[in-house]
Amino acid sequence: MDFKGAYVAIISLVNLLAMMAFFIQFPLGSRLKELSLFANIDWNISKHKTVGKWLGVLFFLHPLLVIAPRFFASLDEGMTTIVLAITSPQLLTGLIAWVLMIVWILASVYKNKLPIKYETWRLTHTIGFVLICILATLHLTSVGSHGQFGSEFNAIWWALCTVSVAMVCYNYFIKPIKLSHRPFKLVEVNKISSSDWSVSIEHNSTQDFDFEAGQFVWLNTSGSTKGVKENPFSIASCKKDLPRISFIIRELGDYTSSLGNLKLGQDVFVDGPYGSLSLAQSKKAKAITLIAGGAGIGPMLSLLRELANRNESRPVRLIYGNNQLKQMVFQEEIQALESTMINFSQQLVCLEKTERDDIYTGVIDKSCLQSNIDLTQINHAAIYLCGPQVMIDAVKNNLKVLNVPSDKIHYEQLSF
């Protein structure tokens, strides 16, 4: 292959890296808990979103960068090249993949503003990117300079494409069959606050299911494992409660607003557990702080219950925030733990002013954190967070201002 200068070499390198990053998107979004590199699902999805946005920029620029030198030669040559690129049958697969890539990434970035259900978006998101994967590989191996002059490159790209599509097929066809043979039973569904539900399920004691306090699962209560019908929820119970698993779920969308329609005894399918949030992160800590916002009390309650079962003697603090006092859940149990645990206390934080002097009015801000965290021992502490993304970002920023080391802060946002 003739060498055509540094510009072409740089573009070729950028395209190579972009395609490799594109194929990495599939394991990042495939819940591969068996592979340690991809076991942290929350981290995976965060990187999946970030990489996806950069890929959108790179793929958008790809044809523009390829055609740009023609315009430097002359405007006519540049326009002629654009017409040829649009009308050439050989470039059709690349053109379709390019348009789909732009549309699908924009749909991903603005999915919360689209007038469709999350399940519908997720299914079209997956199908669209499988199609883009195949079309981009066809374009790369038929038109790309490396593919034309080196068959070994074509073999590598098609192998990556095959593995990527296989991951999707496993998640949508094989895993559902496996889950269908291991159903759980719904044993409790109760409204426990103005906006929260307590949901409990049980599995056959002979089934192999275990988890660590702080982890989460995908729940499917539709009665069938086919399709895209599962939603992620943190476990609120601890290992001692097995074979029962409990969740605290807040009404925030289409699915959660229909929890009252669930029937006791119905099948519930569980994919999990997932997540790296666990008490192992506080093994060497001298103090533990749990910070929950809204439905984020679920995993924090799981950690607290596990600490209680271990007869934890280290200082444990729970900072629990909500908009209204009536949204606070499991207060009788938490207050009982304040009496039975050696060194545990709770600080309620309420945005709406109350008549109680022991409740901090406002949000979990710098002042609230200073009052409930022993900053003199911060290098030997462990801080857990869970709640809405806005709350987590704000608390992390305040902790940074208080010089709390980032490796002492552990959280998951579950924003899938």
Secondary structure, DSSP 8 states (H G I E B T S, - for coil): -----HHHHHHHHHHHHHHHHHHHHHHHTTT-TTSGGG--HHHHHHHHHHHHHHHHHHHHHHHHHHHHHHHHH-HHHHHHHHHHHHH-GGGHHHHHHHHHHHHHHHHHHTGGGSSS-HHHHHHHHHHHHHHHHHHHHHHHHHTSHHHHH-HHHHHHHHHHHHHHHHHHHIIIIIHHHHHHTS-EEEEEEEE-SSSEEEEEEE--TTS-----TT-EEEEE-SS--SSS--EEEEB-S-GGGTTEEEEEEE--STTGGGGGG--TT-EEEEEEEE-S-SGGGGTT-SEEEEEEEGGGHHHHHHHHHHHHHTT--S-EEEEEEESSGGG--SHHHHHHHHHHSTTEEEEEEESS--S-TTSEES-S-HHHHHHHS-GGGGGGEEEEEES-HHHHHHHHHHHHHTT--GGGEEE-----
